[in-house]
Amino acid sequence: MSYMGKLEFAVGLCCAALLVLPASAEEDYYTWIDENGVVNYSERNPQGYDAQYINSRDVRFGYHQRSTFPPPQPDEDVPNEEGPEPDLETDQEFRQEMAQIEEDKARNAKIRRSNCRVAQVNLEKLANYSRIRVEDDNGDVRFLTDEEKADRMSAARQSVRDNCN
């Protein structure tokens, strides 16, 4: 017998052996549900649990045709997956709060537009007039110094940046 003939014979013998072996070489196993509701699998029967014996030739691993376990009970303190029942009062309160927020935004936008116009007018007057007359806290009228005018122009520019965007 040549080398190729021996190789063909060996390959054929291996294939025949695979066909003769049982269809499933998996072991039988036990399955049970622990106190946390988790499904467990083991080759040995666990102590303290009502385990179900699974014959792997009859059922594929992890798929039961008929389960003898009771359906898992939801925990009382864990909310269901659908969420809580909608609370109409809470929903109405939410809508009212959202409406109030929108009103506040509109009011703030109106105030900012007004502040923007005032800042622009002040900046224009400070830039166009060389002498600006102001009234003191005592009621006396005086002219702004160059430093005071520069400070007020800087404040007006900042106000334009803050309110005109």
C-alpha positions in Angstrom: 0.0 0.0 0.0 1.4 3.3 -1.0 1.7 6.4 1.1 -1.3 8.1 -0.6 -3.4 4.9 -0.1 -2.6 4.9 3.6 -3.5 8.5 3.9 -6.8 8.0 2.1 -7.5 5.0 4.4 -6.8 7.0 7.5 -9.0 10.0 6.5 -11.8 7.6 5.6 -11.5 5.8 8.9 -11.7 9.2 10.8 -14.8 10.2 8.8 -16.5 6.9 9.5 -15.7 7.2 13.2 -17.3 10.6 13.3 -20.4 9.3 11.7 -20.7 6.4 14.1 -20.4 8.6 17.2 -23.6 9.7 18.9 -25.2 12.8 17.4 -24.7 14.8 20.6 -21.6 14.5 22.7 -23.0 17.0 25.2 -23.5 16.0 28.7 -26.9 16.0 30.4 -27.4 19.0 32.7 -29.6 20.5 35.4 -31.2 23.9 35.4 -32.8 25.9 38.1 -33.8 29.4 39.1 -32.0 30.9 42.1 -33.4 33.4 44.7 -32.5 36.4 42.4 -34.5 35.0 39.5 -31.4 34.0 37.5 -31.6 30.8 35.5 -28.5 28.6 36.3 -27.1 25.5 34.5 -24.9 22.8 36.0 -23.7 19.2 35.3 -24.5 18.3 38.9 -27.8 18.5 40.8 -27.5 21.6 43.1 -28.2 21.2 46.8 -31.2 23.2 48.1 -32.8 24.0 44.7 -35.6 22.3 42.8 -33.6 21.7 39.7 -34.9 20.3 36.4 -33.0 17.5 34.7 -32.4 18.2 31.0 -31.4 15.4 28.6 -29.3 17.1 26.0 -30.2 14.6 23.3 -33.9 15.6 23.5 -33.5 19.4 24.0 -30.9 21.8 22.7 -28.9 23.5 25.5 -30.7 26.5 26.9 -34.0 25.8 25.1 -36.7 24.1 27.0 -39.8 22.6 25.3 -41.8 22.8 28.5 -40.6 24.6 31.6 -41.7 23.3 35.0 -40.6 26.5 36.7 -43.1 29.0 37.9 -43.0 32.3 36.0 -40.8 34.8 37.7 -42.6 37.2 40.0 -41.7 40.9 39.7 -40.2 42.4 42.8 -42.6 44.8 44.6 -40.0 47.6 45.0 -38.7 47.4 41.5 -40.9 49.4 39.0 -42.2 47.5 36.0 -40.5 48.0 32.6 -43.4 49.9 31.2 -42.9 52.6 33.9 -45.4 54.0 36.4 -48.9 54.9 35.5 -49.1 58.4 34.1 -50.1 60.9 36.7 -52.4 63.5 35.2 -51.8 66.1 37.9 -48.0 65.7 37.4 -48.4 66.0 33.7 -50.5 69.1 34.1 -47.9 70.6 36.5 -45.2 69.8 34.0 -47.1 71.6 31.2 -47.6 74.6 33.4 -43.9 74.8 34.4 -42.9 74.5 30.7 -45.4 77.3 29.8 -43.9 79.5 32.6 -40.4 78.8 31.4 -41.4 79.9 27.8 -43.0 83.0 29.2 -39.8 83.8 31.2 -37.7 83.3 28.0 -39.9 85.6 26.0 -39.8 88.3 28.8 -36.0 88.0 29.1 -35.6 88.3 25.4 -37.7 91.5 25.4 -35.6 92.9 28.3 -32.4 92.1 26.4 -33.6 93.8 23.2 -34.4 96.9 25.3 -31.0 96.8 27.0 -29.3 96.4 23.6 -31.0 99.5 22.2 -30.2 101.6 25.3 -26.5 100.4 25.2 -26.2 101.2 21.5 -27.7 104.7 22.0 -25.4 105.4 25.0 -22.3 104.2 23.0 -23.3 106.4 20.1 -23.7 109.5 22.3 -20.4 108.8 24.1 -18.6 108.5 20.7 -20.2 111.5 19.0 -20.2 114.1 21.7 -16.9 115.5 23.1 -18.5 117.0 26.2 -21.1 115.0 28.1 -23.1 116.7 30.9 -24.1 114.5 33.9 -25.8 115.2 37.3 -24.0 114.2 40.5 -25.5 112.5 43.5 -25.8 115.9 45.1 -27.8 117.3 42.1 -24.9 119.3 40.7 -24.4 119.3 36.9 -20.9 118.7 35.6 -19.0 117.4 32.6 -17.5 113.9 32.4 -13.8 113.7 32.5 -11.9 111.8 29.7 -11.3 108.9 32.1 -15.0 108.7 33.1 -16.0 108.9 29.5 -13.6 106.1 28.5 -15.0 103.9 31.4 -18.6 104.5 30.4 -17.7 103.7 26.7 -16.1 100.4 27.9 -19.2 99.6 30.0 -21.5 100.4 27.0 -19.5 98.2 24.6 -19.7 95.3 27.2 -23.5 95.9 27.5 -23.8 95.7 23.7 -21.8 92.4 23.6 -24.0 91.0 26.4 -27.4 92.0 25.1 -27.2 92.3 21.3 -26.3 88.7 20.4 
